[in-house]
């Protein structure tokens, strides 16, 4: 092999390796978000009305900490339960299925964009929770973002 061919082979290997690392990090990030979302939905459903209110109040408190001035609205369940997971972590409410993440929540930086409600990982994690832990929880794939965007375009006032 010539030196040029060896350099090309090394370059291809580096590009492929970098691509693999990026894909793995994306998968891992989305997997953590999927686990949090599904466990938060299940856990929230097991809470008392008082604790549910505490979770909702904690989300509002988090939004105020980051100086978000708008109302707390979610376009889909992945956003809602992603933020609920963050709030439950801050309130030290453990996931109801402790054998899965034992005993804490995953750190997910921005639940608004962490995972799409149509991501196939949600189905995979949901199936795992059902098969291994007897927990039947799913996420509605509906996303109201496009509806709100269309309404904003049609009625700019």
C-alpha positions in Angstrom: 0.0 0.0 0.0 1.2 3.5 -0.7 1.4 6.1 1.9 -1.5 8.0 0.4 -3.7 4.9 0.6 -2.8 4.3 4.2 -3.6 8.0 5.0 -7.0 7.6 3.3 -7.7 4.4 5.2 -6.8 6.1 8.5 -9.0 9.1 7.6 -11.9 6.8 6.8 -11.5 4.9 10.0 -11.4 8.2 12.0 -14.5 9.5 10.3 -16.4 6.2 10.9 -15.2 6.1 14.5 -16.4 9.7 15.1 -19.7 9.0 13.5 -20.1 5.9 15.7 -19.4 7.8 18.9 -21.8 10.6 17.9 -24.6 8.1 17.1 -23.9 6.2 20.4 -24.1 9.4 22.4 -27.3 10.4 20.7 -28.8 6.9 21.4 -27.7 7.1 25.1 -29.1 10.6 25.6 -32.4 9.6 24.0 -32.6 6.4 26.0 -32.1 8.2 29.2 -34.9 10.7 28.2 -37.2 7.8 27.2 -36.7 6.1 30.6 -37.3 9.3 32.5 -40.4 10.1 30.5 -42.0 6.7 30.9 -41.1 6.2 34.5 -42.3 9.7 35.3 -45.7 9.1 33.7 -46.0 5.8 35.7 -44.7 7.3 38.9 -46.8 10.4 38.7 -49.9 8.1 38.3 -49.0 6.5 41.6 -48.7 9.7 43.6 -51.2 11.2 46.0 -53.0 14.4 44.8 -50.9 16.4 47.3 -47.6 15.0 45.8 -48.9 15.6 42.2 -49.5 19.2 43.2 -45.9 19.4 44.6 -44.5 18.1 41.3 -46.5 20.6 39.3 -45.4 23.4 41.6 -41.8 22.3 41.4 -42.0 22.5 37.6 -43.2 26.1 37.9 -40.4 26.8 40.3 -37.8 25.4 37.9 -39.2 27.5 35.1 -38.9 30.6 37.3 -35.3 29.7 38.2 -34.4 29.8 34.6 -36.3 33.0 34.2 -38.9 31.6 31.9 -41.7 34.2 31.9 -44.4 32.3 29.9 -47.0 29.9 31.2 -46.0 26.3 31.8 -47.4 24.6 28.7 -46.4 21.4 27.1 -46.8 20.4 23.4 -46.7 16.7 24.2 -46.3 14.1 26.8 -42.5 13.7 26.4 -42.2 17.3 27.4 -44.6 17.1 30.3 -43.2 14.0 31.8 -39.6 14.9 31.1 -40.2 18.0 33.3 -42.1 16.0 35.9 -39.1 13.6 36.1 -36.8 16.6 36.7 -39.2 18.0 39.3 -39.5 14.6 41.1 -35.7 14.3 41.1 -35.4 17.6 42.8 -38.2 16.7 45.3 -36.4 13.3 45.9 -39.4 11.3 44.8 -37.9 8.1 43.5 -39.1 6.4 40.3 -41.9 3.9 41.1 -39.9 1.1 39.3 -36.7 1.3 41.3 -35.1 -1.7 39.8 -34.8 0.1 36.5 -32.7 3.2 37.4 -32.2 2.4 41.1 -33.0 4.7 42.9 -32.6 8.0 41.0 -33.6 9.7 37.8 -31.3 10.2 34.9 -30.0 13.6 34.3 -31.7 15.0 31.2 -30.6 18.6 30.4 -33.6 20.0 28.4 -36.8 18.0 28.6 -38.4 20.2 25.9 -36.1 18.8 23.2 -34.7 15.6 24.8 -36.8 13.2 22.9 -39.6 13.3 20.3 -43.0 11.8 21.1 -42.6 9.6 18.0 -39.1 8.3 18.8 -39.0 4.5 18.6 -37.0 4.3 21.8 -40.1 5.1 23.7 -41.8 2.0 22.3 -38.7 -0.1 23.1 -38.4 1.1 26.7 -42.2 0.8 27.1 -42.1 -2.8 25.9 -39.1 -3.5 28.3 -41.0 -2.1 31.3 -44.0 -4.2 30.4 -42.1 -7.4 29.8 -39.6 -7.2 32.7 -41.4 -5.1 35.3 -45.1 -5.6 34.6 -45.6 -1.9 34.0 -47.8 -0.9 31.1 -47.1 2.7 30.3 -47.0 4.4 26.9 -46.6 7.9 25.5 -49.2 9.6 23.2 -47.3 10.5 20.0 -49.5 13.6 19.5 -47.5 16.8 19.3 -49.4 20.1 19.6 -46.4 22.2 18.5 -47.4 22.3 14.8 -51.0 23.2 15.7 -49.8 26.1 17.8 -47.4 27.2 15.1 -50.2 27.1 12.5 -52.5 29.1 14.7 -49.8 31.7 15.3 -49.2 32.1 11.6 -52.9 32.3 10.9 -53.6 34.7 13.8 -50.5 36.7 14.5 -52.2 38.9 17.1 
